[in-house]
Amino acid sequence: MCCKGAVNEPFVIINADDYYGFEGFKILYDYLTSEHKSDKLDLSMAAFILKNTLSDNGTVTRGICVADENNKVTDIEETFNIIREADGKVMADDGDSRKEVSEDSHVSMNMWGLTPEFMEILEKGFVEFLGGIKEGDIKKEYLLPELIDQLIHSGEAAVDVLETKDTWFGVTYQEDKEVVIKAFKELTEAGVYPNGLYK
């Protein structure tokens, strides 16, 4: 919302504390610079493969994407406490039950391709969000995936799933730091990034 008035073209939004790789940016750029004719708001999402977003140091929460035959998102299932177990299975635990999830599932990592029109919807929704806050809700957040999910279910937006095989890096746990440092070192040595870019 801080970009309203400054960004007047299709744009990509990401979390500031995650590493996404470069493929996701390319596929979103290609999508956003091509023409889409629809009576809905045409949005897109870089869909990561679950196995490329797991931590070796604990559980993660991921939005598992369900798509239709046209590769449009129909639902984003917030899935908690996902971990790869010693036997190789990827399990999730919502507190009431445990279930196996496919490591090849598409997940949202908050890498969205949006349009300037989305800003108006975002601002309108924020006013409604603020109006609904009750005393004591000091940790309540205005979450982008929740708004987009509402737009999908109301029929106002269509979200294309754009698969990326990039590996996501993030420091969910303190122990992840060394893994991320090592990964950037390997990317630099492989020539993906110049020396000195990441320290």
N, C-alpha and C positions, 0 to 999 in steps of 0.2 A: 504493500500500500504506500510505502514511502517513495516508491518509484513512479507513482501516478503523476502524469504530466511530463515526466522526463522520458519515459519509455512509451513510445507510440507505435511500436512495431511488434510483431510476434516475438516472444522471448522465452528463455529457459530459466527456470528457477530451481535452485538446489539447496541442500543444507550446507551451511558454511563450514561445518566441522567434519565433512566426509570427503573421501577421495573416490571419484567415480570412474576414472579411466577416460580415454578419449572417444571410444566408439559411440557411447551414448550421446555425446555432444554432436557427433557427425550425423547420426540417424535422426536426431531431433531437428538439427539444422535443415537436413534434406526435406523433412516433413513440413517444417514451418515455412520453407521457401517454395513449396509447391502449392498448387491451387486445390481447394477443397470446396465442393458445392454441396451444401447441406442446409436444411432448415434448422439445424441445431448448432450450438456452439461447438466447433471442432477443436478438441484438445488432444494431447498425446502424452504418452508416458514411456520413459525408458524402463523396460521391464528386465530386471536382473534375474539370473537363475539362482535359486535359493542356495545351492551348494557353494556359489561364489561369494556369499555374503555371511557365512557362518563365522563364529569366533571359536578358536580352540580353547578359550579360557572361561567359557560360561555360556549361559543361555542368551538368546536374542529374541526380540519381538519383530515380526515382519507382517506386512500387509500382503497376504497371498491373493493373487489376482485370478478372477474367474472371467473368461472371455467367451464370446459367442463364435459362431462359424465364420463371421466376418472380422474376427480379431478385435472386436470392440469390448471394452471392459463392461461386464454386467454386475460385478460385485468385487469388493475388496474386503477380504476376511482378515481382520486383525487377529493374528495368531501369536500366542504368548509362549515364553519359555521353550523356544526351539533349540535343540541341541543334538549334535551327532554323538551317539552312544558308542561304547567300546566295540559293539558288534557291527558298527557301520550304519545302523538304522538312524534316520533322522526323526526325532520324536518331539511332540509339542504337548504342553501341559497347561490347561487353563484353570487348574485348581480343583475342578470337579472330575475331570477325566483326562486320560492320556491317549494320544493317537499318533499313528505314524503319518508323516507327510512326505510327499515325493521330493527328493532333493533337486529334481528338475522343474519344480514349480516356478512360475513367474512371480516375482515379488516387486512391490513398489518400494523404492528407496528414496522417495520424495525428489524425483528428477522429472519435472513436468515441462511440457511444451504448451505454452499458453498464448492467448491473444489479447490485444488491448481491451477488447470488450469485456474480458474477464475481470478487469480492474473495477468496473462499475458494479458487477455482481459481488465481488469481494467486499467492496465498501458498504454496499447495502446490507450484506450479511453480517458485517462487523457491527453495524448499528443495532441489528436485531440481537446479536450475540451479547453486546453490552447491556441491552435492555433486559435480557434474561438472567443476568448474574444476580445471585442472591447473596445476602450478607454471609460472609464466611467462606465464599468460593474463591479464596485468594490464589488457588493453584489452577483454576479453570483456564484452559487455553483455547484459542480460536485456531482450529487445526485445518490446514489446507486439504488433507485427504478426506476429512469429514464433509467439508463443503462440496468437494468434487463428487463424492459419493452421493450426496443429496441431489446434485444436478443431474447425475446419471439416472437416479431412480425417479426423478420428476419428469424425465424426458427432455430436459433443457439442453443437455450436453451429451456428446458422444466422445469417448476417449479411445484412441487407437493404441494398441499394445505394440510397442516397437522393441523387439528383443535385442539385448546387448549381452555379449559373452564376456564382457569385462569383469574383472575381479574388483569388488568394492573393498576399500580399507577404511576402518574407523577405529577409534580408541574407545571401545565400550568398557573395557576393563584395563586397569593399570598395566597388566601383563601384556596387553595388546601393543603397547608402545614399541617394544623391541621388535615385534613382528613387522610393524609398519615401517620402522627405520630400515630394517633389513630389506623389505620389499622395495622401498624407494632406492636403496643402494643398488639393488639388482637391476631396476629399471634404468638407472643412470649408467651402469656398466654396460647394459645392452644397447645404449645409445638412444633410448626412448626420450630421455631428458638430458639436457646439458649438465656438465659438472657444476656444482655450486647452487643449482636451483633449489634443491631440498637439502637441508642440513639437519 
